[in-house]
C-alpha cells in the first residue's frame, strides 16, 4: 500500500502559504504581532488564529521547505501565538473588538487544536512566552475546575450531550497538570480531567463498569452516556458522524501530545476509543469522506472532515488498521482537487 509522508502535506500547503499574506493583519497597538482574519475575542476568530499558528509552526520545521521559507513561517507563527497569549484574560492587550478572550465553555478548544504547533516550536519560545503560556493554562484550568460542570446525556435536546467538549476540557486539565506538576492544584486538575475524559466517549453500560481509574471503578466516575448502546450520537439535532470524529480527534491530539512530550498517557484517554473507531470506520467512504447521513449549516466536507486526519493517524498507530491509511490517501487527494 502506498504511504503518505510529510512531503505530501507540505506540497498540499503551498497554495495556502502563497495566499496567507493577504489574510494576516497587524494590531495597531502592537505592530510586532499579527492576527489572522478579524482578530476578535469570540471563539471562532481565536480558534482560527490558533489554527494558522499551528500550521506555520509545523511548517517552520519542515525540511521540505527552503530555509528562508521556514524562517518566514517561524517568525509569523511566533507573532500569531503572541497575539493569542496577550489577548487572553491574563494578557495585556485587547483584541480588535476591545475585549479579551477566555473562561468560556469552548475557550480552550483552540489551544488544544494548536498544541502540535506549540510542541513543534516550543524550543524557540522566549522566557516571556513560556511565562505567559503557563499563566494562561493555569487560569483556564482553574476556571474549568471551579466553574464548569461535567455533564453528559445521550439525548441531544437535553443540552447536556457533550462528548467533544468534555474531552477537550479534560485535555486542557490533563496537559496543564503534566506540564506544570508544581502547580498548587495539579492534583485537582488530574482528578477532574479523569471525570471529563471518562464522560466523553461515555456509554450506557459504563454505569456498571468496574474497570478502575485512579483507584475507583468506572461507575463512580460515570455522569451519563453521551452515546447510545450501538454507538450512535444524537448531536446538533441528528445522528452526527462528524462529531463522532471530532470527539476522537481531540483524543488523538492528546495521544500524540503525550508521545511528543514524553508523558505516560493515562488509561482514561483511551476509554472506548476502539469501540467508536470501529463504528465511524463503517461510516467512511473508501476515499476518506465521512458518510454524513444528516447535516447542518457546516459545509459537508470541510469542518468535521478535516479532523478525521488525526483520528486516522491514531487508528494506524494504535491498532495498525490499514483502512486508516487508505482513508488518509484518498482524503489528501480530495483536498488537492
C-alpha positions as CSV (number, residue, x, y, z in Angstrom):
1,X,0.0,0.0,0.0
2,X,1.4,3.5,-0.8
3,X,2.2,5.6,2.1
4,X,1.8,9.4,2.7
5,X,4.8,11.3,4.1
6,X,5.4,14.9,5.2
7,X,6.3,15.9,1.6
8,X,2.7,15.2,0.5
9,X,1.3,17.5,3.2
10,X,3.9,20.3,2.6
11,X,3.1,20.2,-1.1
12,X,-0.6,20.5,-0.4
13,X,0.0,23.5,1.8
14,X,1.9,25.5,-0.8
15,X,-1.2,27.4,-2.2
16,X,-2.1,28.3,1.4
17,X,1.3,29.8,2.0
18,X,1.0,31.9,-1.1
19,X,-2.4,33.3,-0.2
20,X,-1.8,33.7,3.6
21,X,-0.2,37.2,3.5
22,X,-3.5,38.7,2.2
23,X,-5.3,37.3,5.3
24,X,-2.9,38.4,8.1
25,X,-3.3,41.8,9.8
26,X,-1.3,43.9,12.3
27,X,-2.9,45.2,15.5
28,X,-2.3,49.0,15.8
29,X,-1.4,48.7,19.5
30,X,1.3,46.0,18.9
31,X,2.9,46.3,15.5
32,X,5.2,43.4,16.2
33,X,2.2,41.0,16.3
34,X,0.0,39.5,13.7
35,X,-3.5,38.0,13.7
36,X,-5.5,36.0,11.1
37,X,-8.9,37.1,10.0
38,X,-10.8,39.6,12.2
39,X,-8.8,39.2,15.4
40,X,-11.8,39.4,17.7
41,X,-12.2,37.9,21.2
42,X,-15.0,35.5,20.3
43,X,-14.2,31.8,20.0
44,X,-14.1,31.3,16.2
45,X,-11.6,34.1,15.5
46,X,-9.5,32.9,18.4
47,X,-9.5,29.3,17.1
48,X,-8.7,30.5,13.6
49,X,-5.7,32.4,14.8
50,X,-4.6,29.3,16.8
51,X,-5.0,27.0,13.8
52,X,-2.9,29.2,11.5
53,X,-0.2,29.5,14.1
54,X,-0.1,25.7,14.4
55,X,0.2,25.2,10.6
56,X,3.0,27.7,10.3
57,X,4.8,26.4,13.4
58,X,4.9,22.9,12.0
59,X,5.9,24.1,8.5
60,X,8.8,26.0,10.1
61,X,10.3,22.6,11.0
62,X,9.7,21.0,7.6
63,X,13.0,20.2,5.8
64,X,11.0,20.0,2.6
65,X,10.8,23.8,2.6
66,X,13.8,26.1,1.8
67,X,15.5,27.6,4.8
68,X,14.2,31.2,4.1
69,X,10.6,29.9,3.9
70,X,11.0,28.0,7.2
71,X,12.3,31.2,8.8
72,X,9.4,33.2,7.5
73,X,6.9,30.6,8.8
74,X,8.6,30.7,12.3
75,X,8.5,34.5,12.6
76,X,4.9,34.6,11.6
77,X,4.0,31.7,13.9
78,X,5.5,33.4,16.9
79,X,3.7,36.7,16.1
80,X,0.4,34.9,15.9
81,X,1.0,33.0,19.1
82,X,1.9,36.1,21.0
83,X,-1.3,37.8,19.8
84,X,-3.3,34.8,21.2
85,X,-1.4,34.9,24.5
86,X,-1.6,38.7,25.0
87,X,-5.3,39.0,24.1
88,X,-6.3,36.4,26.7
89,X,-7.9,37.5,30.0
90,X,-4.4,37.1,31.6
91,X,-2.8,39.2,29.0
92,X,-2.1,42.9,28.5
93,X,-3.7,43.6,25.1
94,X,-7.3,43.9,23.9
95,X,-8.5,42.0,20.8
96,X,-9.8,44.0,17.9
97,X,-13.3,44.2,19.4
98,X,-11.9,45.8,22.6
99,X,-12.3,42.7,24.7
100,X,-10.2,39.7,25.8
101,X,-11.0,36.0,25.4
102,X,-11.2,33.1,27.8
103,X,-13.1,31.4,30.6
104,X,-15.8,30.0,28.3
105,X,-17.1,26.5,27.6
106,X,-15.2,26.4,24.3
107,X,-12.3,28.8,25.1
108,X,-9.7,26.0,25.4
109,X,-10.5,24.3,22.1
110,X,-8.2,26.5,20.0
111,X,-5.4,25.8,22.5
112,X,-6.0,22.0,22.2
113,X,-6.0,22.1,18.4
114,X,-2.9,24.2,18.2
115,X,-0.9,22.1,20.6
116,X,1.0,20.2,18.0
117,X,2.3,23.5,16.7
118,X,3.3,24.6,20.1
119,X,5.3,21.4,20.5
120,X,7.0,22.0,17.2
121,X,8.2,25.4,18.1
122,X,8.5,25.1,21.9
123,X,12.3,25.4,21.9
124,X,12.0,28.8,20.2
125,X,9.8,30.4,22.8
126,X,11.2,33.1,24.9
127,X,11.1,33.1,28.7
128,X,8.3,35.7,28.5
129,X,6.4,33.4,26.1
130,X,6.7,30.5,28.5
131,X,5.6,32.6,31.4
132,X,2.5,33.9,29.5
133,X,1.6,30.4,28.4
134,X,1.8,29.0,31.9
135,X,-0.3,31.8,33.3
136,X,-2.9,31.3,30.6
137,X,-3.1,27.5,31.0
138,X,-3.4,27.7,34.8
139,X,-6.1,30.4,34.5
140,X,-8.2,28.3,32.1
141,X,-7.7,25.1,34.1
142,X,-8.7,26.8,37.4
143,X,-11.8,28.1,35.7
144,X,-12.7,24.7,34.5
145,X,-12.1,23.3,37.9
146,X,-14.2,25.8,39.8
147,X,-16.9,26.9,37.3
148,X,-17.6,24.2,34.6
149,X,-19.6,21.1,35.5
150,X,-19.1,17.6,33.9
151,X,-22.4,16.7,32.2
152,X,-23.5,14.0,29.8
153,X,-26.7,12.8,28.2
154,X,-27.5,10.8,25.1
155,X,-30.4,13.0,24.2
156,X,-29.2,16.0,22.2
157,X,-32.1,18.2,23.1
158,X,-31.3,18.0,26.8
159,X,-28.4,20.4,26.3
160,X,-26.1,18.0,28.1
161,X,-24.8,15.9,25.2
162,X,-21.2,16.9,25.5
163,X,-18.8,14.2,24.2
164,X,-16.4,16.5,22.4
165,X,-16.3,19.4,24.9
166,X,-15.8,17.0,27.9
167,X,-12.8,15.6,26.0
168,X,-11.2,18.9,25.1
169,X,-11.8,20.4,28.6
170,X,-10.4,17.2,30.1
171,X,-7.4,17.5,27.7
172,X,-6.6,21.0,28.9
173,X,-6.7,19.9,32.6
174,X,-4.5,16.9,31.8
175,X,-2.0,18.9,29.8
176,X,-1.7,21.6,32.4
177,X,-1.1,19.0,35.2
178,X,1.5,17.2,33.1
179,X,3.3,20.4,32.0
180,X,3.2,22.1,35.4
181,X,3.3,19.4,38.1
182,X,4.5,22.1,40.6
183,X,1.2,24.0,40.2
184,X,-0.7,24.1,43.6
185,X,-3.8,22.5,42.1
186,X,-2.2,19.9,39.8
187,X,-3.7,17.0,41.6
188,X,-7.2,18.5,41.3
189,X,-6.6,19.1,37.6
190,X,-5.8,15.4,37.1
191,X,-8.9,14.4,39.2
192,X,-11.3,16.5,37.1
193,X,-9.6,15.6,33.9
194,X,-10.3,11.9,34.6
195,X,-14.0,12.7,35.1
196,X,-14.2,14.8,31.9
197,X,-12.4,12.1,29.8
198,X,-14.4,9.2,31.1
199,X,-17.6,11.1,30.3
200,X,-16.5,11.9,26.8
201,X,-17.0,8.6,24.9
202,X,-19.4,7.5,27.6
203,X,-21.8,4.6,27.1
204,X,-24.8,3.4,29.0
205,X,-23.0,0.3,30.3
206,X,-20.4,2.5,31.9
207,X,-22.9,3.0,34.7
208,X,-22.0,-0.5,35.9
209,X,-18.3,-0.5,34.8
210,X,-15.8,-2.0,37.3
211,X,-12.6,-1.0,35.5
212,X,-10.6,1.1,37.9
213,X,-9.3,4.6,37.1
214,X,-7.2,6.5,39.7
215,X,-8.2,3.8,42.2
216,X,-12.0,4.0,41.7
217,X,-14.3,1.9,39.4
218,X,-15.7,3.5,36.3
219,X,-19.3,3.5,37.6
220,X,-18.2,6.0,40.3
221,X,-16.8,8.4,37.6
222,X,-19.8,8.0,35.3
223,X,-22.1,11.0,35.0
224,X,-24.2,9.9,32.0
225,X,-23.9,8.3,28.5
226,X,-23.3,10.6,25.5
227,X,-23.6,7.7,23.1
228,X,-26.4,5.1,22.6
229,X,-25.9,1.4,23.1
230,X,-25.0,1.0,19.4
231,X,-22.6,4.0,19.4
232,X,-24.8,6.4,17.6
233,X,-24.6,10.1,18.6
234,X,-27.5,12.5,18.8
235,X,-25.7,15.8,18.4
236,X,-26.7,19.1,16.8
237,X,-30.1,17.5,16.1
238,X,-29.1,14.5,14.0
239,X,-27.0,11.3,14.0
240,X,-23.8,13.1,13.8
241,X,-20.9,11.2,12.3
242,X,-18.9,14.4,12.1
243,X,-18.9,14.9,15.8
244,X,-18.0,11.3,16.5
245,X,-14.9,12.1,14.5
246,X,-14.4,15.4,16.4
247,X,-14.5,13.6,19.7
248,X,-11.9,11.1,18.6
249,X,-9.8,13.8,17.1
250,X,-9.3,15.5,20.5
251,X,-8.2,12.2,22.0
252,X,-5.8,11.7,19.0
253,X,-4.3,15.1,19.7
254,X,-3.7,14.1,23.4
255,X,-2.3,10.7,22.3
256,X,0.3,12.3,20.2
257,X,1.0,15.1,22.6
258,X,1.9,12.6,25.3
259,X,4.3,10.9,22.8
260,X,5.9,14.2,21.8
261,X,6.4,15.4,25.4
262,X,7.4,12.0,26.8
263,X,4.4,11.8,29.1
264,X,2.8,8.5,30.0
265,X,-0.8,8.8,28.7
266,X,-3.4,7.9,31.4
267,X,-5.7,4.9,30.6
268,X,-8.8,7.1,30.6
269,X,-7.5,8.7,27.4
270,X,-8.3,5.5,25.5
271,X,-11.7,4.8,27.1
272,X,-13.9,3.3,24.3
273,X,-11.6,4.7,21.5
274,X,-11.5,1.3,19.7
275,X,-15.3,0.9,20.0
276,X,-16.0,4.3,18.5
277,X,-13.3,3.9,15.8
278,X,-14.8,0.6,14.6
279,X,-18.1,2.4,14.3
280,X,-17.0,5.5,12.4
281,X,-14.8,3.4,10.1
282,X,-18.0,1.9,8.7
283,X,-19.4,5.5,8.2
284,X,-16.5,6.5,5.9
285,X,-16.4,6.2,2.1
286,X,-13.3,4.4,0.6
287,X,-11.8,7.8,-0.3
288,X,-12.0,9.1,3.3
289,X,-15.2,11.2,3.0
290,X,-17.4,10.9,6.1
291,X,-20.8,9.3,5.3
292,X,-22.8,12.1,6.9
293,X,-26.4,11.0,6.7
294,X,-27.6,14.2,8.3
295,X,-26.3,17.7,8.2
296,X,-26.4,21.3,9.5
297,X,-25.1,24.6,8.1
298,X,-21.5,23.4,8.1
299,X,-20.1,22.6,4.7
300,X,-20.2,18.8,4.3
301,X,-16.6,18.0,3.6
302,X,-14.8,20.8,5.5
303,X,-15.2,21.4,9.2
304,X,-15.8,17.9,10.7
305,X,-14.0,16.2,7.8
306,X,-10.6,17.8,8.4
307,X,-10.5,16.4,11.9
308,X,-10.5,12.9,10.6
309,X,-6.8,13.1,9.8
310,X,-5.5,12.9,13.4
311,X,-8.1,10.1,14.0
312,X,-6.7,8.1,11.1
313,X,-3.1,8.6,12.3
314,X,-4.1,7.4,15.8
315,X,-6.0,4.4,14.4
316,X,-3.0,3.4,12.3
317,X,-0.7,3.9,15.3
318,X,-2.7,2.2,18.0
319,X,-4.5,-0.5,16.0
320,X,-2.4,-0.9,12.8
321,X,-5.7,-0.5,10.9
322,X,-4.9,-0.4,7.1
323,X,-8.3,1.3,6.5
324,X,-7.0,4.4,8.2
325,X,-4.1,4.7,5.8
326,X,-6.4,4.2,2.8
327,X,-8.7,7.0,4.1
328,X,-5.8,9.4,4.5
329,X,-4.5,8.8,1.0
330,X,-8.0,9.4,-0.5
331,X,-8.8,12.4,1.6
332,X,-5.5,14.2,0.7
333,X,-6.2,13.7,-3.0
334,X,-9.7,15.2,-2.4
335,X,-8.2,18.2,-0.6
336,X,-5.8,18.8,-3.5
337,X,-8.6,18.6,-6.0
